[in-house]
Amino acid sequence: MQDTDIQLVEVNQNTLIQWHNRRQKGLELSVRLQGIVLPTALPVSTQPLQEARVLPAEPMQAREELQYHLPHSTTGQAQQRAKRKLFAIAPAPVPFVVPQLSPAGVHQWVPVTFMQGRPLVTPASIKEEEAV
């Protein structure tokens, strides 16, 4: 390997993909061009083309002067809109479960609803009110 002047190029996935894509395009082109005779040169017209238009060096003046009618100034005439009053909707009661200890020592899960502004009502508090 040291006796030759061959330079090895780094080959990675991108290099292989590019080589494959170019090769595929070349093969597809050769298949499509089978049996087709392409002209050797581009056809030339026998009639000469029209002369190019010469544009003026300076822009031409408009035929009529345009008049712009701007609306009159309304500065300072804006009116404040009435602001809408937003009302907060109270959230729905949230049920949750509170463990209660029965006289037998067994845990009993009791659903309780909590409302704003009302005291928390549990089965134990009802028994206490009945006892009074």
NORFENFEN-V389272 format. One record per residue. RES is the residue in one letter. D_CENTER is the distance of its C-alpha to the mean C-alpha in Angstrom with 1 decimal. Layout:
BEGIN
res:RES d_center:D_CENTER
res:RES d_center:D_CENTER
END
This chain:
BEGIN
res:M d_center:55.9
res:Q d_center:57.3
res:D d_center:59.6
res:T d_center:56.9
res:D d_center:54.7
res:I d_center:51.7
res:Q d_center:48.5
res:L d_center:46.1
res:V d_center:42.4
res:E d_center:39.8
res:V d_center:38.2
res:N d_center:34.9
res:Q d_center:32.4
res:N d_center:30.5
res:T d_center:33.9
res:L d_center:34.9
res:I d_center:31.7
res:Q d_center:32.1
res:W d_center:35.8
res:H d_center:35.2
res:N d_center:32.6
res:R d_center:35.1
res:R d_center:38.0
res:Q d_center:36.2
res:K d_center:35.4
res:G d_center:39.0
res:L d_center:40.4
res:E d_center:38.3
res:L d_center:39.5
res:S d_center:43.1
res:V d_center:42.9
res:R d_center:41.5
res:L d_center:44.2
res:Q d_center:47.1
res:G d_center:49.7
res:I d_center:48.0
res:V d_center:50.2
res:L d_center:48.2
res:P d_center:50.0
res:T d_center:51.3
res:A d_center:50.3
res:L d_center:48.2
res:P d_center:50.2
res:V d_center:51.5
res:S d_center:52.2
res:T d_center:55.9
res:Q d_center:55.2
res:P d_center:54.1
res:L d_center:50.9
res:Q d_center:51.0
res:E d_center:51.4
res:A d_center:48.3
res:R d_center:48.0
res:V d_center:48.9
res:L d_center:46.6
res:P d_center:48.3
res:A d_center:48.0
res:E d_center:47.4
res:P d_center:45.1
res:M d_center:47.1
res:Q d_center:47.7
res:A d_center:46.1
res:R d_center:48.7
res:E d_center:48.2
res:E d_center:47.0
res:L d_center:43.9
res:Q d_center:44.2
res:Y d_center:41.2
res:H d_center:41.7
res:L d_center:39.6
res:P d_center:39.4
res:H d_center:41.6
res:S d_center:40.1
res:T d_center:39.1
res:T d_center:38.8
res:G d_center:39.8
res:Q d_center:39.9
res:A d_center:36.7
res:Q d_center:37.4
res:Q d_center:35.9
res:R d_center:34.4
res:A d_center:35.6
res:K d_center:33.3
res:R d_center:32.5
res:K d_center:34.0
res:L d_center:31.8
res:F d_center:33.8
res:A d_center:32.8
res:I d_center:33.4
res:A d_center:35.5
res:P d_center:34.1
res:A d_center:35.7
res:P d_center:38.4
res:V d_center:37.3
res:P d_center:39.8
res:F d_center:40.6
res:V d_center:43.4
res:V d_center:46.2
res:P d_center:48.8
res:Q d_center:52.4
res:L d_center:55.5
res:S d_center:58.1
res:P d_center:61.8
res:A d_center:62.0
res:G d_center:59.6
res:V d_center:56.8
res:H d_center:53.3
res:Q d_center:52.1
res:W d_center:48.5
res:V d_center:48.4
res:P d_center:45.4
res:V d_center:45.3
res:T d_center:43.2
res:F d_center:42.6
res:M d_center:42.5
res:Q d_center:42.2
res:G d_center:45.5
res:R d_center:47.5
res:P d_center:49.4
res:L d_center:48.3
res:V d_center:50.5
res:T d_center:51.5
res:P d_center:54.3
res:A d_center:56.2
res:S d_center:56.1
res:I d_center:57.4
res:K d_center:60.3
res:E d_center:61.1
res:E d_center:61.3
res:E d_center:63.5
res:A d_center:65.8
res:V d_center:66.4
END
